[in-house]
Amino acid sequence: MTGEELRVFRHRLGGLTQEQFALWLNDRLGKRIDNARISKWESGGERIPKEIAAFIASQQLPARILAFTNQKGGVGKTTTAINIAASLAGSGRRVLLVDADPQASASESLGVPLVDLYRERRTLPHVLLDAAPVDDALIPVGNFTLLPSHIDLAKADGVREPGTEMLLRECLAPLRQRFDHIIIDGPPNLGMMTLMTLTAADEVFVPVRTEPMDTMGLALMQDTIAKVQRRLNPGLRLAGILPTQFRRRKSVDKQILDLLIASLGATVPVLAPIDDNSAFGKANLNYKPAVELYPDAAGVATYRELAAAIAAGTSLPLAQASTVTGG
Protein backbone atom coordinates (compact mmCIF):
# COMPACT_ATOMS: atom_id res chain seq x y z
CA MET A 1 0.00 0.00 0.00
CA THR A 2 1.27 3.46 -0.93
CA GLY A 3 0.95 6.64 1.08
CA GLU A 4 -1.44 8.04 -1.52
CA GLU A 5 -3.69 4.99 -1.23
CA LEU A 6 -3.73 5.45 2.54
CA ARG A 7 -4.70 9.09 2.13
CA VAL A 8 -7.52 8.13 -0.25
CA PHE A 9 -8.80 5.60 2.29
CA ARG A 10 -8.76 8.26 5.03
CA HIS A 11 -10.63 10.63 2.74
CA ARG A 12 -13.30 8.03 1.97
CA LEU A 13 -13.91 7.49 5.67
CA GLY A 14 -15.50 10.91 5.70
CA GLY A 15 -12.60 13.30 5.32
CA LEU A 16 -11.07 12.43 8.70
CA THR A 17 -8.06 14.44 9.82
CA GLN A 18 -4.86 12.51 10.40
CA GLU A 19 -5.45 12.76 14.15
CA GLN A 20 -9.01 11.43 13.80
CA PHE A 21 -7.79 8.65 11.52
CA ALA A 22 -5.16 7.64 14.09
CA LEU A 23 -7.87 7.39 16.74
CA TRP A 24 -10.02 5.35 14.31
CA LEU A 25 -7.18 2.87 13.74
CA ASN A 26 -6.29 2.66 17.43
CA ASP A 27 -9.88 1.90 18.37
CA ARG A 28 -10.06 -1.02 15.94
CA LEU A 29 -6.57 -2.44 16.26
CA GLY A 30 -5.71 -1.72 19.88
CA LYS A 31 -2.68 0.31 18.80
CA ARG A 32 -1.15 3.60 19.96
CA ILE A 33 -0.58 5.29 16.63
CA ASP A 34 -0.35 9.10 16.60
CA ASN A 35 -1.06 11.55 13.77
CA ALA A 36 2.68 12.12 13.21
CA ARG A 37 3.01 8.47 12.22
CA ILE A 38 0.04 8.79 9.83
CA SER A 39 1.72 11.80 8.25
CA LYS A 40 4.96 9.88 7.70
CA TRP A 41 3.10 6.95 6.14
CA GLU A 42 1.17 9.19 3.77
CA SER A 43 4.24 11.23 2.75
CA GLY A 44 6.35 8.12 2.17
CA GLY A 45 8.69 8.97 5.05
CA GLU A 46 7.97 5.57 6.60
CA ARG A 47 6.81 2.28 5.15
CA ILE A 48 3.22 1.37 6.07
CA PRO A 49 3.30 -1.77 8.29
CA LYS A 50 1.93 -4.89 6.63
CA GLU A 51 -0.58 -5.34 9.45
CA ILE A 52 -2.02 -1.87 8.84
CA ALA A 53 -2.10 -2.35 5.05
CA ALA A 54 -3.83 -5.72 5.38
CA PHE A 55 -6.46 -4.34 7.76
CA ILE A 56 -7.26 -1.42 5.46
CA ALA A 57 -7.46 -3.73 2.43
CA SER A 58 -10.06 -5.80 4.29
CA GLN A 59 -12.39 -2.87 4.91
CA GLN A 60 -15.45 -2.34 2.71
CA LEU A 61 -16.23 1.35 2.83
CA PRO A 62 -19.69 2.79 2.21
CA ALA A 63 -20.28 4.66 -1.03
CA ARG A 64 -19.39 8.32 -1.14
CA ILE A 65 -22.45 10.36 -2.10
CA LEU A 66 -21.72 13.12 -4.61
CA ALA A 67 -24.34 15.78 -5.39
CA PHE A 68 -24.42 17.96 -8.49
CA THR A 69 -26.74 20.87 -7.86
CA ASN A 70 -27.38 24.54 -8.52
CA GLN A 71 -30.46 26.65 -7.87
CA LYS A 72 -30.41 27.72 -11.53
CA GLY A 73 -31.52 25.48 -14.38
CA GLY A 74 -29.80 25.01 -17.74
CA VAL A 75 -26.28 24.87 -16.30
CA GLY A 76 -25.45 21.32 -17.38
CA LYS A 77 -26.23 19.77 -14.01
CA THR A 78 -27.99 16.70 -15.42
CA THR A 79 -25.47 16.26 -18.23
CA THR A 80 -22.72 16.34 -15.63
CA ALA A 81 -24.39 13.84 -13.29
CA ILE A 82 -25.09 11.36 -16.11
CA ASN A 83 -21.62 11.51 -17.62
CA ILE A 84 -19.81 11.29 -14.29
CA ALA A 85 -21.99 8.29 -13.35
CA ALA A 86 -21.30 6.57 -16.68
CA SER A 87 -17.57 7.31 -16.50
CA LEU A 88 -17.26 5.88 -12.99
CA ALA A 89 -19.26 2.81 -14.00
CA GLY A 90 -17.09 2.39 -17.08
CA SER A 91 -14.06 1.99 -14.84
CA GLY A 92 -15.68 -0.93 -13.04
CA ARG A 93 -17.32 0.94 -10.16
CA ARG A 94 -20.80 0.12 -8.90
CA VAL A 95 -22.72 3.35 -9.44
CA LEU A 96 -26.19 4.57 -8.52
CA LEU A 97 -27.55 7.74 -10.14
CA VAL A 98 -30.36 9.34 -8.13
CA ASP A 99 -32.64 11.65 -10.10
CA ALA A 100 -33.73 14.09 -7.37
CA ASP A 101 -35.16 16.64 -9.80
CA PRO A 102 -38.98 16.75 -10.17
CA GLN A 103 -38.43 17.60 -13.85
CA ALA A 104 -36.96 14.08 -14.21
CA SER A 105 -34.42 15.30 -16.76
CA ALA A 106 -31.91 12.54 -16.05
CA SER A 107 -34.58 9.84 -16.22
CA GLU A 108 -35.93 11.15 -19.53
CA SER A 109 -32.43 11.62 -20.96
CA LEU A 110 -31.70 7.95 -20.30
CA GLY A 111 -34.91 6.81 -21.98
CA VAL A 112 -36.49 4.91 -19.09
CA PRO A 113 -40.27 4.26 -19.35
CA LEU A 114 -41.35 6.84 -16.76
CA VAL A 115 -45.10 6.42 -17.29
CA ASP A 116 -44.90 2.69 -16.63
CA LEU A 117 -42.56 3.15 -13.68
CA TYR A 118 -44.89 5.70 -12.13
CA ARG A 119 -47.88 3.38 -12.50
CA GLU A 120 -45.85 0.61 -10.87
CA ARG A 121 -44.86 2.95 -7.98
CA ARG A 122 -41.18 2.60 -8.85
CA THR A 123 -39.99 6.22 -8.68
CA LEU A 124 -38.23 8.38 -6.10
CA PRO A 125 -41.39 10.23 -4.98
CA HIS A 126 -43.05 6.90 -4.21
CA VAL A 127 -40.03 5.92 -2.12
CA LEU A 128 -39.66 9.25 -0.27
CA LEU A 129 -43.28 10.30 0.16
CA ASP A 130 -45.21 7.00 0.14
CA ALA A 131 -42.67 4.64 1.77
CA ALA A 132 -42.45 2.36 -1.28
CA PRO A 133 -39.50 -0.10 -1.17
CA VAL A 134 -36.40 1.55 -2.62
CA ASP A 135 -35.20 -1.71 -4.15
CA ASP A 136 -38.28 -1.79 -6.39
CA ALA A 137 -37.31 1.57 -7.86
CA LEU A 138 -33.72 0.70 -8.82
CA ILE A 139 -33.54 0.49 -12.63
CA PRO A 140 -30.50 -0.86 -14.56
CA VAL A 141 -29.46 1.66 -17.22
CA GLY A 142 -26.44 0.74 -19.29
CA ASN A 143 -23.55 0.07 -16.92
CA PHE A 144 -25.05 1.77 -13.86
CA THR A 145 -28.28 1.90 -11.84
CA LEU A 146 -30.89 4.67 -11.83
CA LEU A 147 -33.35 5.73 -9.14
CA PRO A 148 -35.81 7.62 -11.41
CA SER A 149 -37.82 10.73 -10.65
CA HIS A 150 -41.27 12.06 -11.49
CA ILE A 151 -43.07 15.42 -11.33
CA ASP A 152 -44.79 14.21 -8.14
CA LEU A 153 -41.47 14.79 -6.39
CA ALA A 154 -42.42 18.49 -6.36
CA LYS A 155 -44.87 17.60 -3.58
CA ALA A 156 -41.88 17.35 -1.26
CA ASP A 157 -41.85 21.14 -1.01
CA GLY A 158 -45.21 20.95 0.76
CA VAL A 159 -44.13 18.42 3.38
CA ARG A 160 -43.84 19.96 6.84
CA GLU A 161 -43.06 16.94 8.99
CA PRO A 162 -40.12 17.10 11.43
CA GLY A 163 -36.90 15.90 9.85
CA THR A 164 -38.13 16.06 6.26
CA GLU A 165 -34.63 17.15 5.20
CA MET A 166 -33.36 13.71 6.26
CA LEU A 167 -35.68 11.64 4.02
CA LEU A 168 -33.27 11.17 1.11
CA ARG A 169 -30.37 10.45 3.43
CA GLU A 170 -32.39 7.75 5.17
CA CYS A 171 -33.49 6.34 1.80
CA LEU A 172 -29.90 5.99 0.59
CA ALA A 173 -28.39 4.70 3.84
CA PRO A 174 -29.08 0.98 3.16
CA LEU A 175 -27.69 1.33 -0.37
CA ARG A 176 -24.27 2.66 0.60
CA GLN A 177 -22.78 -0.80 1.07
CA ARG A 178 -24.06 -1.95 -2.32
CA PHE A 179 -22.49 0.78 -4.43
CA ASP A 180 -19.08 2.42 -4.71
CA HIS A 181 -20.47 5.80 -5.76
CA ILE A 182 -23.90 7.39 -5.44
CA ILE A 183 -24.48 10.39 -7.68
CA ILE A 184 -27.38 12.78 -7.03
CA ASP A 185 -28.76 15.06 -9.74
CA GLY A 186 -30.35 17.83 -7.66
CA PRO A 187 -33.22 20.15 -8.64
CA PRO A 188 -32.74 23.67 -10.10
CA ASN A 189 -34.05 25.56 -7.05
CA LEU A 190 -33.47 26.00 -3.32
CA GLY A 191 -36.55 24.08 -2.18
CA MET A 192 -36.92 21.05 0.05
CA MET A 193 -35.42 18.60 -2.47
CA THR A 194 -32.23 20.65 -2.61
CA LEU A 195 -32.03 20.59 1.18
CA MET A 196 -32.58 16.82 1.09
CA THR A 197 -29.87 16.48 -1.55
CA LEU A 198 -27.32 18.47 0.45
CA THR A 199 -28.22 16.68 3.68
CA ALA A 200 -27.67 13.29 2.03
CA ALA A 201 -24.40 14.15 0.27
CA ASP A 202 -20.78 13.85 1.35
CA GLU A 203 -19.57 16.21 -1.36
CA VAL A 204 -21.31 18.75 -3.57
CA PHE A 205 -20.27 20.07 -6.97
CA VAL A 206 -21.88 23.22 -8.36
CA PRO A 207 -22.05 23.35 -12.18
CA VAL A 208 -22.30 26.89 -13.55
CA ARG A 209 -22.29 28.23 -17.10
CA THR A 210 -19.60 30.75 -17.97
CA GLU A 211 -22.24 33.45 -18.44
CA PRO A 212 -22.41 36.68 -16.36
CA MET A 213 -25.97 36.14 -15.11
CA ASP A 214 -25.35 32.50 -14.26
CA THR A 215 -22.46 33.22 -11.90
CA MET A 216 -24.34 35.84 -9.88
CA GLY A 217 -26.26 33.20 -7.91
CA LEU A 218 -23.15 31.37 -6.69
CA ALA A 219 -23.02 33.32 -3.43
CA LEU A 220 -26.58 32.25 -2.60
CA MET A 221 -25.75 28.62 -3.37
CA GLN A 222 -22.64 28.78 -1.19
CA ASP A 223 -24.67 30.33 1.63
CA THR A 224 -27.22 27.50 1.42
CA ILE A 225 -24.44 24.90 1.51
CA ALA A 226 -22.89 26.60 4.55
CA LYS A 227 -26.24 26.57 6.40
CA VAL A 228 -26.73 22.86 5.68
CA GLN A 229 -23.20 22.20 6.94
CA ARG A 230 -23.93 24.01 10.21
CA ARG A 231 -27.42 22.70 10.86
CA LEU A 232 -27.96 19.38 9.10
CA ASN A 233 -24.82 17.82 7.63
CA PRO A 234 -21.50 18.89 9.17
CA GLY A 235 -19.66 16.36 7.00
CA LEU A 236 -20.73 18.02 3.74
CA ARG A 237 -17.86 19.40 1.65
CA LEU A 238 -18.04 21.81 -1.28
CA ALA A 239 -15.81 19.89 -3.70
CA GLY A 240 -15.72 22.45 -6.47
CA ILE A 241 -17.33 24.86 -8.90
CA LEU A 242 -17.61 23.27 -12.35
CA PRO A 243 -17.75 25.74 -15.28
CA THR A 244 -19.87 24.29 -18.09
CA GLN A 245 -20.85 25.04 -21.70
CA PHE A 246 -17.50 26.80 -22.03
CA ARG A 247 -16.78 28.39 -25.43
CA ARG A 248 -13.05 28.67 -25.83
CA ARG A 249 -13.17 31.29 -28.58
CA LYS A 250 -15.45 33.70 -26.71
CA SER A 251 -13.74 36.38 -24.67
CA VAL A 252 -16.70 36.64 -22.27
CA ASP A 253 -16.29 32.98 -21.31
CA LYS A 254 -12.59 33.51 -20.67
CA GLN A 255 -13.31 36.58 -18.56
CA ILE A 256 -15.92 34.77 -16.47
CA LEU A 257 -13.58 31.83 -15.94
CA ASP A 258 -10.78 34.18 -14.85
CA LEU A 259 -13.21 35.94 -12.50
CA LEU A 260 -14.27 32.64 -10.93
CA ILE A 261 -10.66 31.65 -10.36
CA ALA A 262 -9.73 35.05 -8.92
CA SER A 263 -12.73 35.30 -6.59
CA LEU A 264 -13.13 31.66 -5.52
CA GLY A 265 -9.94 29.77 -6.31
CA ALA A 266 -8.31 30.45 -2.95
CA THR A 267 -11.23 28.95 -0.99
CA VAL A 268 -13.21 26.75 -3.40
CA PRO A 269 -11.65 24.74 -6.26
CA VAL A 270 -12.68 25.97 -9.71
CA LEU A 271 -12.51 22.85 -11.84
CA ALA A 272 -11.39 22.47 -15.43
CA PRO A 273 -14.22 23.79 -17.63
CA ILE A 274 -16.45 21.56 -19.72
CA ASP A 275 -16.35 22.68 -23.34
CA ASP A 276 -19.61 23.41 -25.13
CA ASN A 277 -20.00 20.60 -27.64
CA SER A 278 -22.80 19.29 -29.85
CA ALA A 279 -21.82 15.78 -28.75
CA PHE A 280 -23.90 16.23 -25.61
CA GLY A 281 -27.05 17.05 -27.56
CA LYS A 282 -26.49 14.18 -29.98
CA ALA A 283 -25.99 11.74 -27.13
CA ASN A 284 -29.17 12.99 -25.46
CA LEU A 285 -31.15 12.28 -28.63
CA ASN A 286 -29.87 8.70 -28.47
CA TYR A 287 -30.68 8.34 -24.75
CA LYS A 288 -27.02 7.62 -24.02
CA PRO A 289 -24.27 9.34 -21.99
CA ALA A 290 -21.88 11.27 -24.20
CA VAL A 291 -18.89 9.51 -22.61
CA GLU A 292 -20.12 6.28 -24.19
CA LEU A 293 -20.77 7.63 -27.69
CA TYR A 294 -18.13 10.39 -28.02
CA PRO A 295 -15.51 9.66 -25.32
CA ASP A 296 -12.73 11.75 -26.86
CA ALA A 297 -14.76 14.83 -27.81
CA ALA A 298 -13.86 18.16 -26.22
CA GLY A 299 -15.72 18.53 -22.94
CA VAL A 300 -16.66 14.87 -22.87
CA ALA A 301 -13.04 13.89 -22.25
CA THR A 302 -12.93 16.41 -19.38
CA TYR A 303 -15.78 14.57 -17.67
CA ARG A 304 -13.78 11.35 -17.97
CA GLU A 305 -10.72 13.04 -16.40
CA LEU A 306 -12.83 14.41 -13.55
CA ALA A 307 -14.41 11.00 -12.91
CA ALA A 308 -10.99 9.32 -12.94
CA ALA A 309 -9.77 11.73 -10.25
CA ILE A 310 -12.92 11.14 -8.17
CA ALA A 311 -12.46 7.38 -8.41
CA ALA A 312 -8.78 7.54 -7.48
CA GLY A 313 -9.25 10.12 -4.74
CA THR A 314 -6.56 12.29 -6.31
CA SER A 315 -6.56 16.03 -6.93
CA LEU A 316 -9.37 17.15 -9.21
CA PRO A 317 -8.38 18.84 -12.53
CA LEU A 318 -8.42 22.60 -11.98
CA ALA A 319 -9.15 25.47 -14.33
CA GLN A 320 -6.26 27.56 -15.54
CA ALA A 321 -6.61 31.32 -15.98
CA SER A 322 -5.93 33.19 -19.21
CA THR A 323 -5.48 30.17 -21.44
CA VAL A 324 -8.10 31.07 -24.07
CA THR A 325 -7.79 33.34 -27.06
CA GLY A 326 -10.40 36.02 -27.41
CA GLY A 327 -12.97 36.09 -30.18
TORLOGU-890511 format. One record per residue (C-alpha): residue in one letter; x, y, z. Coordinates in steps of 0.02 Angstrom, whole numbers, plus 50000, padded with zeros to 5 digits. Last residue first. Layout:
aXYZ ...
This chain:
g493515180548491 g494805180148629 t496115166748647 v495955155348797 t497265150848928 s497045165949039 a496695156649201 q496875137849223 a495425127449283 l495795113049401 p495815094249374 l495325085849539 s496725080249653 t496725061449684 g495375050649763 a495615037749626 a493775036949579 i493545055749592 a495115058749487 a494505046649353 a492805055049354 l493585072049322 e494645065249180 r493115056849102 y492115072949116 t493545082149031 a493485069548888 v491675074448856 g492145092748853 a493075090848689 a492625074248609 d493645058748657 p492245048348734 y490935051948599 l489625038148616 e489945031448791 v490555047548870 a489065056448790 p487865046748901 k486495038148799 y484665041748762 n485075043548576 l484425061448568 n485425065048727 a487005058748644 k486755070948501 g486475085248622 f488055081248720 a489095078948563 s488605096548507 n490005103048618 d490195117148744 d491825113448833 i491775107849014 p492895119049119 a494315112349228 l493755114349408 v493665129849515 p494175123749687 v493395133749830 t494385144849951 a495845152349853 g495035148949684 l493435158349724 s493645176549670 a495145175349554 i494675158249482 l492865163249454 l493395179749375 d494615170949257 l493215159249203 i492045173949176 q493345182949072 k493715167548966 d491865164948935 v491655183248886 s493135181948766 k492285168548664 r493425156448571 r493485143348708 r491615142048729 f491255134048898 q489585125248915 t490065121549096 p491125128749236 l491205116449382 i491335124349555 g492145112249676 a492105099449815 l490985109049936 r491075097050083 l489635090150187 g490175081850350 p489255094550459 n487595089150382 l486025096950455 r486295113550543 r488045120050511 q488405111050347 v486635114350284 k486885132850320 a488555133050228 i487785124550076 t486395137550071 d487675151650081 q488685143949940 m487125143149832 l486715161249870 a488495166649829 l488425156949665 g486875166049604 m487835179249506 t488775166149405 d487335162549287 m487025180749245 p488805183449182 e488885167349078 t490205153849101 r488865141249145 v488855134549322 p488975116849391 v489065116149582 f489875100349651 v489345093749822 e490215081049932 d489615069250067 a487805070850013 a486175066450102 t485895083450184 l486345092350022 t485075082449922 m483715084150055 l483985103050059 t483895103349869 m482295093049876 m481545105250002 g481735120449891 l483265130049834 n482985127849647 p483635118449495 p483395100849568 g484835089149617 d485625075349513 i486315063949649 i487765052049616 i488055036949728 h489775029049712 d490465012149764 f488765003949778 r487974990249884 q488614996050054 r487875013350030 l486165006649981 p485465004950158 a485805023550192 l485055029950029 c483255031750090 e483805038850259 r484825052350172 l483365055850055 l482165058250201 m483325068550313 e482695085750260 t480945080350313 g481555079550492 p479945085550571 e478475084750449 r478085099850342 v477945092150169 g477405104750038 d479085105749950 a479065086749937 k477565088049821 a478795092449682 l479275074049681 d477615071149593 i478475077149434 h479365060349425 s481095053749467 p482105038149430 l483325028749543 l484565023449408 t485865009549408 f487485008849307 n488235000349154 g486785003749035 v485275008349139 p484754995749272 i483235002449368 l483145003549559 a481355007949607 d480864991049681 d482404991449792 v481805007849869 p480254999549941 a478775011849936 a478665023250089 d477405035050007 l478365051550008 l480175046249986 v479995029649894 h478485034549789 p479315051249751 l480885041949695 t480005031149566 r479415013049557 r477575014749601 e477085003149457 r476065016949375 y477555028549394 l478725015749316 d477555013549169 v477455032149136 l479325034249162 p479865021349033 v481765024649045 g482555034148901 l484155039748985 s483795058148952 e482045055849023 s482715049249189 a484055062749197 s482795076549162 a481525070449290 q480785088049307 p480515083749491 d482425083249510 a483145070449632 d483685058349495 v484825046749594 l486225038749493 l486915022849574 v488645016749528 r489605000649555 r491345004749492 g492164995449348 s492975010049258 g491465012049146 a490375014149300 l491375029449350 s491225036649175 a489355032949166 a489015041549332 i490095056449285 n489195057649119 i487455056849194 a487815069249335 t488645081749219 t487265081349089 t486005083549229 k486885098949300 g487285106649131 v486865124449185 g485105125149113 g484245127449281 k484805138649423 q484775133249607 n486315122749574 t486635104449607 f487795089849576 a487835078949731 l489145065649769 i488775051849895 r490315041649943 a489865023349948 p490155013950110 l491885006750142 q492274988350136 q493804985650246 s494974971050215 a496274981450122 i496374992950273 f496774978350388 a498084971450269 a498954988350253 i498994990750442 e499714973350473 k500974975550331 p501654991250415 i501615006850303 r503405011450257 e503995027850330 g504345044850252 g503175040650109 s502125056150138 e500595046050188 w501555034850307 k502485049450385 s500865059050413 i500025043950492 r501515042450611 a501345060650660 n499475057750689 d499825045550830 i499715026550832 r499425018050998 k498665001650940 g497144991450994 l496724987850813 r494974994950797 d495065009550919 n496855013350872 l496415014350687 w494995026750715 l496065036950837 a497425038250705 f496115043350576 q495495057250690 e497285063850708 q497575062650520 t495975072250491 l494475062250435 g493705066550266 g492255054650285 l493055037450284 r493355040250099 h494685053250137 r495625041350252 f495605028050115 v496245040649987 r497655045550106 l498135027250127 e498165024949938 e499285040249924 g500475033250054 t500635017349954 m500005000050000 
